[in-house]
Amino acid sequence: MADDQPWKIPPIIQELAAGVQEPPSRYVVGEQDRPAVAAAAMPEPFPSLTSGSAGCPQTTAPTTRPPSSFPPCRIGASSCPTNLRLCVSVQAVGHGMDPEFLAKMMGVTRGFFNLPLDENQKYSNLTNGKEFRFEGYGNDMVLSEDQVLDWCDRLYLTVEPESRIIRSLWPAQPPAFCDVLREYTARCWEIARLLGLHEGRFVVMMDEGVAMTHARFNYYPRCPEPDLVFGLKPHSDASVITVVLIDDAVSGLQVQKPNDGSGVWYDVPIVPKALLFESTVHQVRLMRSSLDTSLHQLTEIPLASFRPRLTIQSVAGLPTKSWQG
Protein backbone atom coordinates (compact mmCIF):
# COMPACT_ATOMS: atom_id res chain seq x y z
CA MET A 1 0.00 0.00 0.00
CA ALA A 2 2.81 2.42 0.86
CA ASP A 3 5.02 1.25 -2.02
CA ASP A 4 3.47 3.77 -4.41
CA GLN A 5 2.84 6.36 -1.66
CA PRO A 6 6.20 6.84 0.12
CA TRP A 7 4.92 9.98 1.81
CA LYS A 8 2.92 7.71 4.16
CA ILE A 9 6.12 6.52 5.85
CA PRO A 10 8.06 9.51 7.22
CA PRO A 11 11.52 9.00 8.73
CA ILE A 12 12.18 8.53 12.43
CA ILE A 13 12.69 12.05 13.78
CA GLN A 14 15.74 11.14 15.88
CA GLU A 15 17.48 9.96 12.73
CA LEU A 16 16.28 12.93 10.69
CA ALA A 17 17.28 15.52 13.31
CA ALA A 18 20.86 14.24 13.41
CA GLY A 19 21.45 15.18 9.77
CA VAL A 20 19.57 18.42 9.01
CA GLN A 21 20.33 22.10 9.55
CA GLU A 22 16.68 23.09 9.25
CA PRO A 23 13.40 21.17 9.45
CA PRO A 24 12.20 19.83 6.07
CA SER A 25 9.20 21.57 4.55
CA ARG A 26 6.84 18.74 5.56
CA TYR A 27 7.36 19.72 9.21
CA VAL A 28 7.11 23.51 8.87
CA VAL A 29 3.91 24.93 10.36
CA GLY A 30 2.08 27.76 8.59
CA GLU A 31 3.14 31.15 9.91
CA GLN A 32 -0.27 31.89 11.44
CA ASP A 33 -0.16 28.66 13.47
CA ARG A 34 3.42 28.67 14.71
CA PRO A 35 3.76 27.92 18.43
CA ALA A 36 6.11 30.82 19.18
CA VAL A 37 3.39 33.21 17.98
CA ALA A 38 0.46 31.45 19.64
CA ALA A 39 1.87 30.75 23.12
CA ALA A 40 1.32 33.12 26.04
CA ALA A 41 1.99 33.10 29.76
CA MET A 42 -0.95 32.08 31.93
CA PRO A 43 -2.53 35.28 33.32
CA GLU A 44 -3.57 33.54 36.56
CA PRO A 45 -2.41 30.48 38.53
CA PHE A 46 -2.85 27.20 36.70
CA PRO A 47 -5.35 24.94 38.56
CA SER A 48 -3.60 22.43 40.79
CA LEU A 49 -4.57 19.81 43.37
CA THR A 50 -2.81 18.68 46.53
CA SER A 51 -3.58 15.71 48.75
CA GLY A 52 -6.45 16.28 51.15
CA SER A 53 -6.78 14.85 54.64
CA ALA A 54 -10.00 13.07 53.71
CA GLY A 55 -8.32 10.94 51.06
CA CYS A 56 -9.43 13.11 48.14
CA PRO A 57 -7.23 15.75 46.52
CA GLN A 58 -8.04 19.31 47.48
CA THR A 59 -7.56 22.38 45.32
CA THR A 60 -4.85 25.02 45.60
CA ALA A 61 -6.59 27.13 42.93
CA PRO A 62 -8.34 30.38 43.95
CA THR A 63 -11.73 29.98 45.63
CA THR A 64 -13.21 32.76 43.50
CA ARG A 65 -13.20 32.78 39.75
CA PRO A 66 -11.41 35.72 38.07
CA PRO A 67 -12.93 36.94 34.79
CA SER A 68 -12.01 34.73 31.79
CA SER A 69 -10.05 32.33 33.99
CA PHE A 70 -9.90 28.56 34.11
CA PRO A 71 -12.77 27.31 36.28
CA PRO A 72 -11.52 26.91 39.87
CA CYS A 73 -11.63 23.45 41.44
CA ARG A 74 -13.52 23.21 44.72
CA ILE A 75 -13.08 19.57 45.60
CA GLY A 76 -13.94 18.03 48.94
CA ALA A 77 -14.22 14.40 49.97
CA SER A 78 -17.93 14.22 49.17
CA SER A 79 -17.96 16.28 45.96
CA CYS A 80 -14.74 15.04 44.36
CA PRO A 81 -16.28 12.92 41.56
CA THR A 82 -18.75 15.62 40.52
CA ASN A 83 -16.62 18.75 40.47
CA LEU A 84 -13.33 17.60 39.01
CA ARG A 85 -14.83 17.82 35.55
CA LEU A 86 -14.95 21.61 35.94
CA CYS A 87 -11.16 21.78 36.05
CA VAL A 88 -10.67 20.51 32.47
CA SER A 89 -6.86 20.60 32.87
CA VAL A 90 -5.41 20.39 36.36
CA GLN A 91 -1.99 19.59 37.82
CA ALA A 92 -1.88 17.12 40.71
CA VAL A 93 0.92 17.65 43.22
CA GLY A 94 1.46 15.85 46.51
CA HIS A 95 -0.22 12.89 44.84
CA GLY A 96 1.70 10.22 46.75
CA MET A 97 4.06 9.02 44.01
CA ASP A 98 7.66 9.33 45.12
CA PRO A 99 9.76 11.74 43.04
CA GLU A 100 12.33 8.94 42.75
CA PHE A 101 9.75 6.63 41.19
CA LEU A 102 8.59 9.25 38.67
CA ALA A 103 12.23 9.89 37.82
CA LYS A 104 12.59 6.14 37.26
CA MET A 105 9.60 6.16 34.90
CA MET A 106 11.18 8.99 32.94
CA GLY A 107 14.54 7.23 33.11
CA VAL A 108 13.41 3.96 31.51
CA THR A 109 11.55 5.96 28.86
CA ARG A 110 14.62 8.00 28.03
CA GLY A 111 16.64 4.78 28.07
CA PHE A 112 14.39 3.27 25.40
CA PHE A 113 14.64 6.24 23.06
CA ASN A 114 18.41 6.33 23.57
CA LEU A 115 18.78 2.77 22.26
CA PRO A 116 20.26 2.26 18.77
CA LEU A 117 17.66 2.76 16.06
CA ASP A 118 17.81 -0.85 14.90
CA GLU A 119 16.93 -1.96 18.45
CA ASN A 120 13.93 0.38 18.62
CA GLN A 121 12.77 -0.73 15.19
CA LYS A 122 12.12 -4.21 16.60
CA TYR A 123 8.96 -2.62 18.03
CA SER A 124 7.95 -0.74 14.87
CA ASN A 125 4.35 0.31 14.31
CA LEU A 126 4.73 -0.67 10.64
CA THR A 127 3.88 -4.24 9.77
CA ASN A 128 5.92 -5.59 6.87
CA GLY A 129 7.62 -2.20 6.84
CA LYS A 130 4.63 -0.45 5.26
CA GLU A 131 1.26 -1.06 6.97
CA PHE A 132 0.49 1.33 9.83
CA ARG A 133 -0.89 0.19 13.20
CA PHE A 134 -1.54 2.32 16.28
CA GLU A 135 0.67 0.32 18.61
CA GLY A 136 4.42 0.26 18.50
CA TYR A 137 7.36 2.61 17.89
CA GLY A 138 7.50 5.20 15.13
CA ASN A 139 5.36 8.10 13.91
CA ASP A 140 1.66 8.85 13.90
CA MET A 141 -0.44 7.97 10.87
CA VAL A 142 0.02 10.19 7.82
CA LEU A 143 -3.34 10.78 6.16
CA SER A 144 -2.41 13.04 3.26
CA GLU A 145 0.64 14.11 1.27
CA ASP A 146 0.26 17.76 2.32
CA GLN A 147 -0.21 16.99 6.05
CA VAL A 148 2.16 18.94 8.31
CA LEU A 149 4.09 16.33 10.28
CA ASP A 150 4.93 16.44 13.99
CA TRP A 151 8.52 16.69 15.24
CA CYS A 152 8.03 13.65 17.45
CA ASP A 153 8.76 9.94 17.75
CA ARG A 154 6.47 7.88 19.92
CA LEU A 155 5.97 4.47 21.48
CA TYR A 156 2.31 3.48 21.92
CA LEU A 157 1.31 0.44 23.98
CA THR A 158 -1.83 -1.21 25.31
CA VAL A 159 -1.38 -1.76 29.05
CA GLU A 160 -4.82 -3.08 30.07
CA PRO A 161 -6.66 -5.42 29.80
CA GLU A 162 -4.10 -8.19 29.77
CA SER A 163 -5.86 -9.97 26.90
CA ARG A 164 -5.33 -6.98 24.58
CA ILE A 165 -1.60 -6.56 25.19
CA ILE A 166 0.71 -7.21 22.22
CA ARG A 167 3.69 -8.51 24.16
CA SER A 168 6.05 -8.44 21.19
CA LEU A 169 5.80 -4.64 21.18
CA TRP A 170 6.84 -4.19 24.81
CA PRO A 171 10.54 -3.25 24.93
CA ALA A 172 13.00 -5.71 26.46
CA GLN A 173 15.39 -2.82 27.07
CA PRO A 174 15.84 -1.17 29.48
CA PRO A 175 15.23 -4.30 31.57
CA ALA A 176 13.04 -2.48 34.12
CA PHE A 177 10.81 -0.84 31.49
CA CYS A 178 7.84 -3.22 31.65
CA ASP A 179 7.67 -3.52 35.44
CA VAL A 180 8.00 0.23 35.96
CA LEU A 181 5.28 0.95 33.40
CA ARG A 182 2.85 -1.48 35.05
CA GLU A 183 3.47 0.03 38.48
CA TYR A 184 3.18 3.58 37.16
CA THR A 185 -0.14 2.79 35.46
CA ALA A 186 -1.55 1.20 38.61
CA ARG A 187 -0.53 4.22 40.69
CA CYS A 188 -2.07 6.66 38.21
CA TRP A 189 -5.41 4.90 38.46
CA GLU A 190 -5.20 4.85 42.25
CA ILE A 191 -5.08 8.64 42.09
CA ALA A 192 -7.89 8.66 39.52
CA ARG A 193 -10.03 6.56 41.87
CA LEU A 194 -9.52 9.13 44.62
CA LEU A 195 -10.82 11.69 42.17
CA GLY A 196 -13.82 9.55 41.30
CA LEU A 197 -12.54 9.12 37.75
CA HIS A 198 -11.54 5.45 37.67
CA GLU A 199 -12.32 3.81 34.37
CA GLY A 200 -14.80 1.26 35.75
CA ARG A 201 -17.19 4.06 36.60
CA PHE A 202 -17.70 4.73 32.90
CA VAL A 203 -17.54 1.26 31.33
CA VAL A 204 -21.28 0.63 31.48
CA MET A 205 -21.87 3.97 29.74
CA MET A 206 -19.60 3.16 26.80
CA ASP A 207 -20.78 1.36 23.70
CA GLU A 208 -17.77 -0.95 23.67
CA GLY A 209 -18.23 -2.00 27.29
CA VAL A 210 -14.46 -2.50 27.60
CA ALA A 211 -12.13 -0.37 29.73
CA MET A 212 -8.78 0.04 28.01
CA THR A 213 -5.55 1.64 29.19
CA HIS A 214 -2.89 2.80 26.76
CA ALA A 215 0.47 4.44 27.33
CA ARG A 216 1.99 6.85 24.86
CA PHE A 217 5.63 7.88 25.22
CA ASN A 218 6.50 11.02 23.24
CA TYR A 219 10.09 11.91 22.40
CA TYR A 220 10.82 15.32 20.90
CA PRO A 221 14.38 15.41 19.52
CA ARG A 222 16.37 18.63 19.40
CA CYS A 223 15.17 20.79 16.51
CA PRO A 224 17.47 23.26 14.67
CA GLU A 225 14.57 25.75 14.29
CA PRO A 226 12.04 24.77 16.95
CA ASP A 227 9.86 27.85 16.44
CA LEU A 228 8.84 26.48 13.03
CA VAL A 229 7.44 23.10 14.10
CA PHE A 230 4.88 21.39 16.32
CA GLY A 231 6.14 18.66 18.62
CA LEU A 232 2.55 17.38 18.60
CA LYS A 233 -0.20 19.25 16.79
CA PRO A 234 -3.20 20.68 18.72
CA HIS A 235 -5.64 17.95 19.64
CA SER A 236 -8.09 16.62 22.21
CA ASP A 237 -7.79 13.04 23.48
CA ALA A 238 -10.77 10.83 22.62
CA SER A 239 -10.67 9.00 25.93
CA VAL A 240 -12.16 9.12 29.42
CA ILE A 241 -9.04 10.03 31.39
CA THR A 242 -5.66 11.33 30.28
CA VAL A 243 -2.77 11.63 32.73
CA VAL A 244 0.42 13.34 31.52
CA LEU A 245 3.86 13.16 33.13
CA ILE A 246 5.83 16.12 31.79
CA ASP A 247 9.58 16.64 31.45
CA ASP A 248 10.80 18.52 34.53
CA ALA A 249 13.52 20.43 32.71
CA VAL A 250 12.06 21.51 29.36
CA SER A 251 8.72 23.25 28.86
CA GLY A 252 6.53 22.95 25.79
CA LEU A 253 3.01 21.81 26.78
CA GLN A 254 0.27 24.31 25.96
CA VAL A 255 -3.50 24.35 26.55
CA GLN A 256 -6.48 26.47 25.64
CA LYS A 257 -9.01 27.65 28.20
CA PRO A 258 -12.40 25.92 28.07
CA ASN A 259 -15.20 27.87 26.41
CA ASP A 260 -12.70 30.52 25.32
CA GLY A 261 -13.10 31.68 21.74
CA SER A 262 -9.91 33.77 21.68
CA GLY A 263 -7.79 30.96 20.26
CA VAL A 264 -4.93 31.84 22.62
CA TRP A 265 -2.63 29.02 23.76
CA TYR A 266 -1.14 29.15 27.26
CA ASP A 267 2.05 27.53 28.49
CA VAL A 268 1.55 24.93 31.22
CA PRO A 269 4.06 25.78 33.97
CA ILE A 270 6.71 23.24 34.91
CA VAL A 271 5.94 21.82 38.35
CA PRO A 272 8.50 19.11 39.19
CA LYS A 273 6.92 15.64 39.45
CA ALA A 274 3.37 16.94 38.97
CA LEU A 275 0.83 14.90 37.01
CA LEU A 276 -1.50 16.68 34.60
CA PHE A 277 -5.06 15.29 34.63
CA GLU A 278 -7.16 16.29 31.65
CA SER A 279 -10.88 16.24 30.95
CA THR A 280 -11.21 14.51 27.61
CA VAL A 281 -13.80 14.08 24.89
CA HIS A 282 -15.62 11.09 26.36
CA GLN A 283 -15.41 12.20 29.98
CA VAL A 284 -17.16 15.42 29.04
CA ARG A 285 -19.79 13.53 27.04
CA LEU A 286 -20.38 10.83 29.63
CA MET A 287 -20.70 13.32 32.48
CA ARG A 288 -22.91 15.57 30.30
CA SER A 289 -20.76 18.57 31.16
CA SER A 290 -21.51 21.90 29.51
CA LEU A 291 -17.77 22.56 29.19
CA ASP A 292 -15.76 22.10 26.06
CA THR A 293 -13.02 19.50 26.27
CA SER A 294 -9.46 20.76 26.67
CA LEU A 295 -7.32 21.18 23.59
CA HIS A 296 -3.60 20.87 24.07
CA GLN A 297 -0.47 20.85 21.98
CA LEU A 298 3.19 20.04 22.49
CA THR A 299 5.75 22.29 20.86
CA GLU A 300 9.46 22.94 20.82
CA ILE A 301 10.54 26.44 21.80
CA PRO A 302 13.83 28.18 20.89
CA LEU A 303 15.26 28.06 24.43
CA ALA A 304 14.76 24.28 24.49
CA SER A 305 16.49 23.60 21.18
CA PHE A 306 19.68 22.35 22.81
CA ARG A 307 18.09 19.23 24.32
CA PRO A 308 15.26 16.76 23.64
CA ARG A 309 12.10 16.51 25.71
CA LEU A 310 9.87 13.68 26.92
CA THR A 311 6.24 13.33 27.93
CA ILE A 312 4.35 10.21 29.02
CA GLN A 313 0.57 9.95 28.52
CA SER A 314 -1.61 7.36 30.21
CA VAL A 315 -4.93 7.17 28.38
CA ALA A 316 -7.93 5.22 29.72
CA GLY A 317 -11.27 4.58 28.09
CA LEU A 318 -11.60 3.43 24.50
CA PRO A 319 -10.21 0.59 22.42
CA THR A 320 -7.16 1.64 20.40
CA LYS A 321 -9.02 1.85 17.10
CA SER A 322 -11.27 4.56 18.55
CA TRP A 323 -8.48 6.75 19.94
CA GLN A 324 -7.41 9.82 18.01
CA GLY A 325 -4.33 11.82 18.97
C-alpha atoms as one frame of an Amber mdcrd trajectory, in Angstrom:
protein
   0.000   0.000   0.000   2.806   2.422   0.862   5.024   1.252  -2.017   3.467
   3.770  -4.409   2.839   6.361  -1.665   6.201   6.838   0.117   4.918   9.981
   1.813   2.920   7.713   4.157   6.121   6.518   5.851   8.062   9.513   7.220
  11.515   9.001   8.727  12.181   8.528  12.428  12.694  12.053  13.776  15.741
  11.141  15.882  17.481   9.960  12.733  16.284  12.933  10.693  17.284  15.516
  13.312  20.862  14.240  13.409  21.448  15.177   9.772  19.567  18.415   9.007
  20.334  22.097   9.555  16.677  23.090   9.249  13.397  21.172   9.450  12.204
  19.826   6.070   9.196  21.572   4.547   6.838  18.744   5.559   7.363  19.716
   9.214   7.111  23.506   8.873   3.910  24.930  10.357   2.081  27.765   8.591
   3.138  31.148   9.914  -0.267  31.890  11.444  -0.162  28.657  13.469   3.416
  28.670  14.709   3.765  27.922  18.431   6.109  30.820  19.182   3.390  33.209
  17.981   0.461  31.450  19.642   1.869  30.745  23.116   1.318  33.118  26.039
   1.989  33.099  29.762  -0.955  32.077  31.929  -2.530  35.283  33.324  -3.570
  33.538  36.564  -2.411  30.479  38.530  -2.849  27.196  36.703  -5.350  24.944
  38.556  -3.605  22.429  40.794  -4.574  19.807  43.374  -2.807  18.685  46.525
  -3.579  15.707  48.747  -6.451  16.276  51.153  -6.779  14.852  54.638 -10.003
  13.065  53.710  -8.324  10.940  51.061  -9.435  13.105  48.142  -7.226  15.748
  46.524  -8.036  19.313  47.476  -7.556  22.382  45.323  -4.855  25.019  45.602
  -6.588  27.135  42.934  -8.336  30.381  43.949 -11.725  29.984  45.625 -13.207
  32.760  43.503 -13.198  32.784  39.746 -11.414  35.722  38.075 -12.929  36.940
  34.791 -12.010  34.734  31.793 -10.054  32.334  33.993  -9.896  28.562  34.106
 -12.766  27.309  36.278 -11.521  26.908  39.869 -11.629  23.448  41.442 -13.515
  23.211  44.723 -13.080  19.573  45.603 -13.941  18.031  48.942 -14.218  14.401
  49.969 -17.928  14.222  49.166 -17.961  16.281  45.962 -14.744  15.038  44.364
 -16.282  12.921  41.560 -18.749  15.620  40.519 -16.623  18.746  40.467 -13.328
  17.605  39.007 -14.830  17.820  35.546 -14.951  21.613  35.939 -11.163  21.779
  36.052 -10.675  20.510  32.469  -6.858  20.603  32.868  -5.407  20.390  36.362
  -1.986  19.589  37.816  -1.878  17.123  40.713   0.920  17.647  43.221   1.458
  15.855  46.510  -0.224  12.887  44.840   1.701  10.224  46.750   4.063   9.023
  44.013   7.665   9.333  45.123   9.763  11.742  43.038  12.327   8.941  42.754
   9.745   6.635  41.192   8.587   9.247  38.672  12.230   9.888  37.819  12.593
   6.140  37.262   9.597   6.158  34.898  11.178   8.990  32.938  14.545   7.234
  33.105  13.411   3.965  31.514  11.547   5.959  28.862  14.624   7.995  28.028
  16.637   4.783  28.067  14.388   3.266  25.404  14.643   6.240  23.063  18.412
   6.333  23.568  18.780   2.773  22.264  20.258   2.257  18.774  17.659   2.763
  16.059  17.809  -0.852  14.899  16.930  -1.963  18.448  13.925   0.376  18.621
  12.771  -0.726  15.190  12.119  -4.206  16.597   8.957  -2.625  18.027   7.952
  -0.738  14.871   4.347   0.307  14.306   4.726  -0.665  10.643   3.876  -4.244
   9.770   5.918  -5.587   6.867   7.619  -2.198   6.836   4.633  -0.447   5.258
   1.262  -1.062   6.968   0.486   1.334   9.834  -0.887   0.192  13.199  -1.540
   2.321  16.281   0.668   0.325  18.611   4.421   0.258  18.502   7.358   2.608
  17.890   7.499   5.197  15.129   5.361   8.097  13.907   1.662   8.846  13.899
  -0.442   7.968  10.870   0.018  10.193   7.824  -3.342  10.784   6.164  -2.410
  13.043   3.256   0.638  14.111   1.274   0.263  17.757   2.318  -0.209  16.987
   6.046   2.161  18.941   8.312   4.089  16.330  10.283   4.934  16.437  13.988
   8.521  16.686  15.242   8.033  13.654  17.450   8.759   9.944  17.745   6.472
   7.875  19.922   5.967   4.474  21.481   2.314   3.484  21.923   1.307   0.440
  23.979  -1.828  -1.212  25.311  -1.379  -1.763  29.054  -4.825  -3.080  30.067
  -6.660  -5.419  29.802  -4.095  -8.187  29.768  -5.862  -9.971  26.905  -5.332
  -6.982  24.579  -1.597  -6.559  25.193   0.713  -7.208  22.224   3.688  -8.511
  24.158   6.047  -8.444  21.190   5.799  -4.637  21.177   6.839  -4.192  24.810
  10.544  -3.255  24.935  13.000  -5.714  26.456  15.387  -2.819  27.075  15.843
  -1.169  29.478  15.230  -4.305  31.571  13.044  -2.479  34.119  10.810  -0.837
  31.493   7.835  -3.221  31.654   7.672  -3.520  35.443   8.003   0.231  35.963
   5.276   0.946  33.396   2.851  -1.481  35.048   3.465   0.026  38.477   3.185
   3.583  37.158  -0.135   2.791  35.457  -1.547   1.203  38.608  -0.526   4.216
  40.690  -2.067   6.660  38.207  -5.413   4.900  38.458  -5.197   4.848  42.253
  -5.083   8.641  42.089  -7.891   8.664  39.518 -10.034   6.565  41.869  -9.518
   9.127  44.625 -10.817  11.690  42.169 -13.822   9.548  41.304 -12.545   9.117
  37.751 -11.540   5.450  37.671 -12.317   3.813  34.366 -14.800   1.256  35.747
 -17.190   4.062  36.599 -17.699   4.733  32.901 -17.538   1.261  31.331 -21.283
   0.630  31.480 -21.865   3.974  29.745 -19.597   3.163  26.804 -20.783   1.359
  23.705 -17.772  -0.945  23.670 -18.226  -2.003  27.292 -14.459  -2.496  27.604
 -12.135  -0.367  29.732  -8.783   0.040  28.010  -5.550   1.643  29.186  -2.894
   2.801  26.757   0.473   4.437  27.328   1.989   6.850  24.856   5.633   7.883
  25.217   6.497  11.017  23.236  10.092  11.905  22.396  10.822  15.321  20.902
  14.378  15.411  19.519  16.372  18.634  19.395  15.173  20.794  16.508  17.471
  23.259  14.669  14.575  25.746  14.291  12.036  24.775  16.951   9.862  27.851
  16.442   8.836  26.475  13.028   7.436  23.101  14.101   4.880  21.388  16.318
   6.139  18.657  18.615   2.553  17.382  18.599  -0.201  19.254  16.789  -3.195
  20.684  18.718  -5.641  17.948  19.636  -8.088  16.615  22.210  -7.795  13.042
  23.479 -10.772  10.833  22.620 -10.665   8.998  25.934 -12.159   9.124  29.417
  -9.044  10.026  31.394  -5.661  11.326  30.275  -2.767  11.630  32.729   0.416
  13.336  31.520   3.864  13.165  33.126   5.834  16.124  31.788   9.578  16.635
  31.454  10.803  18.523  34.533  13.524  20.429  32.712  12.062  21.515  29.358
   8.718  23.248  28.863   6.525  22.947  25.794   3.009  21.810  26.776   0.268
  24.314  25.963  -3.501  24.349  26.546  -6.484  26.473  25.637  -9.010  27.649
  28.200 -12.399  25.921  28.068 -15.204  27.866  26.407 -12.705  30.517  25.322
 -13.100  31.675  21.743  -9.914  33.766  21.682  -7.791  30.957  20.265  -4.928
  31.843  22.619  -2.634  29.022  23.758  -1.141  29.154  27.259   2.048  27.533
  28.494   1.553  24.928  31.220   4.060  25.777  33.972   6.712  23.239  34.906
   5.941  21.820  38.352   8.498  19.109  39.189   6.924  15.644  39.448   3.375
  16.942  38.974   0.834  14.902  37.013  -1.499  16.676  34.599  -5.061  15.293
  34.627  -7.165  16.292  31.653 -10.882  16.240  30.950 -11.213  14.515  27.609
 -13.803  14.080  24.894 -15.620  11.088  26.355 -15.406  12.195  29.983 -17.160
  15.424  29.039 -19.795  13.528  27.041 -20.378  10.833  29.630 -20.696  13.317
  32.478 -22.905  15.568  30.301 -20.759  18.566  31.164 -21.505  21.901  29.514
 -17.773  22.565  29.195 -15.758  22.097  26.061 -13.022  19.502  26.272  -9.464
  20.758  26.673  -7.320  21.181  23.586  -3.603  20.870  24.071  -0.472  20.850
  21.979   3.187  20.037  22.488   5.753  22.287  20.860   9.461  22.940  20.823
  10.541  26.443  21.804  13.826  28.177  20.894  15.261  28.056  24.426  14.763
  24.283  24.485  16.494  23.604  21.180  19.684  22.349  22.812  18.088  19.234
  24.325  15.264  16.764  23.639  12.100  16.515  25.713   9.872  13.680  26.919
   6.242  13.328  27.930   4.348  10.212  29.020   0.575   9.954  28.517  -1.606
   7.356  30.212  -4.934   7.167  28.380  -7.928   5.222  29.721 -11.267   4.576
  28.093 -11.596   3.429  24.505 -10.214   0.588  22.420  -7.161   1.644  20.403
  -9.020   1.854  17.101 -11.275   4.565  18.547  -8.481   6.752  19.941  -7.406
   9.816  18.007  -4.328  11.820  18.974
